[in-house]
Amino acid sequence: MDAIRGTASGSAPVPLSVLDLATVGSGTTATAALRTSVGIARRAEARGFHRYWVAEHHSMPGVASSSPAVILAHIAAHTERIRLGSGGVMLPNHAPLVIAEQFGTLEAFAPGRVDLGLGRAPGTDGATAAALRRTDRLNEGADDFPQQLAELTRFLDDDFPDGHPYARIHAVPGPVQGPAARPPIWLLGSSGFSARLAATLGLPFAFAHHFSAQNTLPALDLYRESFRPSAVLDAPYALIGVSALAADDETEARRQVLTGALSMVRLRTGRPGLIPTPEEAAAYAFSPLEREFVDSWLGNVVHGTPDAVRSGLDDLAKRTGADELMITANAHSGDARLRSYELIADAYGLPHLG
């Protein structure tokens, strides 16, 4: 349980963590984005954030986090204490044995620091999902998610029953090599399905408030009401993903978050690309429908001065009862994102751990 439950530090009401998409800004490169990710993870560790997670996305030029396990292996070599995990791996895109091997390897690299967050969505469009899975039966993955999860769990624990077709298969690195901890499983979701499944299995739950805010309270209520204690948890534990960006003044914060809003407009209209610059976003002629979308989107992005962001995060923690807030900062430049995490840490008086 200690591997799951975080401890709040400074004056934060709950533990604070980081969700990174390794975003690629217009005029920059994936190499620069991934180097920024290393910097963010190191800064998060130095300032007392609890976890650093990366999310699996595909065929999105502005997101370089298509391979969470690869990124996390590199981050593990550049950090010492912070928990590292996937927020998440989209299980239907992969064979459970492959995920068990990848995260067993990560656990060997960073013992006791790895989280395995799992989602049931493809993290991309239908054609890309078909290319990933080598099948056009895309509903099969989502429908079979509980079965895939059970299979993955057995590979991680090396405990298929005698007579099972996989009983002689071992996920290596793993328990077959001797007693060792294994990464705790988290279920991720943006609706009630994963909330109910996480509750039934007694697993921790991570909700994507940053892009499904209207479903946050119903999903968390369902999770808590349906929760069954397990060997993993004796009580519910829920974190929520929050889009937040702090800057030295309100104008600069608004200027930065508009880049992420324009990027979402383009994504939702089938035009994914690199994250636009603040100048591109300011000059863009939004249609009335796009402007309505932007206003709605930014209404769920906590942004402004450090004090304003702290107030917004405190309010969100209080309204949702979340046990942990996982902050994602969407902006064009890595410097703006790094600065935001630093300002948020300062606003809460998080320690400088060196």
N, C-alpha and C positions, 0 to 999 in steps of 0.2 A: 504493500500500500504506500510505503514511503516513496517508491519510484513513481507514483502517480500524483499524490497530493503535494502541491507546492506550498511554500511558506511566503507570505507577504513580507516585503521588506520596505524600509523607509516608512512613509506615511500612506502607502498604497493600501486600499481597502482589501485587495485580493492580490495574489501573485500576478505579475505581468510577464508576458512572453512575447515572442516575435514570430510572425509568419512572413516568409520571404518568397517572392515570386521570381527573383532574379530578373527584374524588368530591364529591357533594352531600350534606351532612349534614341530618338532620331538623331543621327549624326554620331552615334557611338557604336560599340560592338558587343557581341556576346561575351568576348573575353573581358572587356571592361566591366560588364554587368556581373559576371561571376567573381571577378576580383572584388567588386563592391560587396558581394554576398559574404565573402570571407571577412571583409572589414566590418560588416554589420554584425556577424556572429561574434567576432572578437570584441567589438564594442558592447554588445549585449551581455557577454560574459563579464566584462570588466565593470559593468554598471549594475549587476545583480539581477538581470532578467532571468527568469526561471528556465525557459525553453527557447530553442530556435528550431523552427520547422520550415520545410520547403514543400511546395505543392506541385503535383504532377499535372502538366498541361502539354498539349501537343498541337503542332501546326499553327502556332501563334508566334509570329515574328517578334513581337514585343515581350515575350516571356521565354527565358532561357532555362526553365526548370523542368525540362522534359524527363530528366533522369534523376529523381531524388536520391537514390542510393549512391550514385556516382558523386553527386554534389556533397552529400553527407560524409562520404569517406574522406574527401578533401578537407572539409570543414573540421572533421575529427582530428586531423593532423595539425590543425592550427588553433585548437582550443583544448582546455583541460578539465573544466568543471561543468559547463552548461549542458543541459540535456539537449539531445539532437533527435529530430524525428521527421516523419512525413506527415504533411497536413493537406492532402494525404497521397498515398499510393492508391490508384484506382484499380482495385482488385480484379474486376472483370477483364481488364486489359492483359492480365498476366496469369501464367500457371502458378498455383499456390506454392509448389515446390520451389520455383524460381525466387519468389518473394522470401520464403523461409531461408533459402541459401544466402540471398543478398543481405538480409537483416541479421542473420547469424554471423555473417562476415563483419558487418558493422559492429555488432556486439563484441566480437573478438578484438576489433580495433579500439573500441571505446567502452570497456566493460562497465555496465551499470548506468550508462548514460543515454541509451537508445530507446526511442518510442516508435512504435509501428502504428501509425494512423491510417485507417482504411476507408475508402469511399466506394460507392457502388455505381457512380456515374462514370462515363468514359473520359471526362475532362477534355472533350473536343467534339468536333462535328461527326456526323454519322459515317462519312466516307473515310475519315482518318481512323475512326474506331474500327471500321472493317479492315483497314490496312494493318492495324496493330494486331488484330485478333485472327486475321486470315479467314474471316467468315463474314457473311452478310446477315447472320442471325443475331442482330445486335441486342434484341430483347432477352436473349438467352442469358447473357452475363448478369444483368440486373436481377432477373427472376431467380437465378441460381446463386445469388450472393450468399444466403445463409449456408448453403451446402459448401460453397467455396471457402467461406470463413471457417467452417468446421474442419475442412480438410487442411487448411493452412495451420490451424491451431494444433492439430495432431502432428503435422510435420515439425512445428516448433517445439512441441513437447516430446516428440519421438515416441508416441504411444498408440499407434494403430493397433487394434486388437489382432490376436492370432487369427489367421485365415483371411484377413483383409488383403486385397491385391497389392496394397502398398506397405504391408507389414515389414517387409525386408528392405524398404527404401529408407535411407537416412538423409536428412538435411544437414549438410556439413558446411561450415562449422555448426555444431549443435550438441545436444545432450549425449549423443553416442560417444563423444570424446571425453566424457566425464562430467561431474556436477558443474553446472554453470547457470547463471541467471539467463533469462531470455527476455527479449524486448516485450514490455507490456503492450497489449493491443488496445487501441482506441477506435471507436467507430465515429465516423464523420457523417454529417448530413445537413440538408437544407429543408427537410420536411419531417414528417412523423415516422417514416419507415425505419430509419436507422435509430431514431430515438427509442422506439418501442423495442427494437432488436437489442440495442445496448442495454436497456433496462432488464429485459428478459434474461440476458446472459450475465448481468451484473458487471458490466464493463463501463469504463469512463466514456463520456460522450462529448464530442466537439461539434458545436453548431456554427454554421456559416452565416452569422448575423450580417456580415459585411456585404453579402449580396442577396440575402433572403430575410430582411429585417421583419417583414410582416408575419413570418412564420416562427419567429424566435420564441415568444412566450408560449404559444400552443405546444411547440416541440419540447421545450424544457418542462412544461407542466406534465406532458405525457410521459417523459422520461422519469420524472420524480415519482409520479403516481404509480407507474408500472414497475418500478425498480425492485429487483429481487437480490438480496445479499448473496455474495459469492466468495470464493476463495481469493478473488482479486480485490473486491471492495465490499465493505460492510454497509456502506451508505452511498447514495448517488454522488458523482463528481462530474460537473459539467463546466467546460470552458466555452467561450464564444469568441469567434473571430471578429475583430473590430477594425474597420478602416479609420485610421487616425493620422493626422499630420499636424505637427506644431512648427511654427516659424516665429521669427522675432517680432512680427506684427501681423495683424489680421489681413492686410492687403497682400502681403507676400504669401501667406498660407492659402488664401483664395486663389492666387495666381498659380500656385503649385498644384492644388488639387483639381483645378480645371483641366489639367493635362490628362489626368486619369479619367475624368468624366468624358472627355472627347474620345479617348481611347475606347471606352465602353460603348459610346455611340457607334463608333466604327465597327466594333466587334459585333454588336447586336444587329447591325445592318449588313453583315457579311463582308466587311472590309477591314479585317484585322491587319494591323501593321505595327511599326515601332511606336513607342510612346512619344507623342508630339512634344515639342518644346513649349514652354509657357508663351512664347511669342506666337507660335502657330495656333495655340488654343485661344489666345486673346483675339486673333484676327479671324478666326473661323466664323462663318455666317451660319449660325444654327437656325434650322427651320423651327416653326412654332412647336411641332411635335417633338423635335430633338431638344428644344429648350425645356419643354415640360419634363422630358426624361432626365435631363441634366439636373433640374431643380429637385426632382424626386431623389435622384442618386446622391446628390450632395447633401440632401437632408439627413442621410444616414452615415455621412462621413464626419467624424469629429475633427474639426480643424479650427485653427486660430492661434492665439498666443499660448504659451505653455500653461498659464493659469486657466485659460478657457478650455483647453484640451483636458486638463486635469479635472475640471468641473464636469465636463461632458462624460468622461470615463467613469467618474464617481457616480454620476447619475445613472449611467447605463448599468453599472454593477449593482446598484441598489434596486433598479426597476426589474432586472432579470434574475437577481439572486445568483448570478454566475459565480462559480468558485474560482475562476481564473479568466483573465482577459488576455487574448492573444492579438497583438497589434500588428496590422499590416499597413505600411506607408507606401502609397502609390503616387509617384511623382516622376518627372522626366529624368532628373539627375540623381546619381548616387549620393552626391554631397548633400542634397536636400533631404534625402531619406536618412542618412547618417545624422545630420543635424537634428532632425525631428526626434529620433530616438534619444539623442543626448539631452535635448530640451525636456522631453517627457521624464527622463530619469531625474533631471535636476528638479523639476516641478514636484516630484514625489520624494525628493531627498534620498534617492537610492544611493547605495554606497559606491565608492571608487575602490574596486577590489584589485586593480592593477593587472 
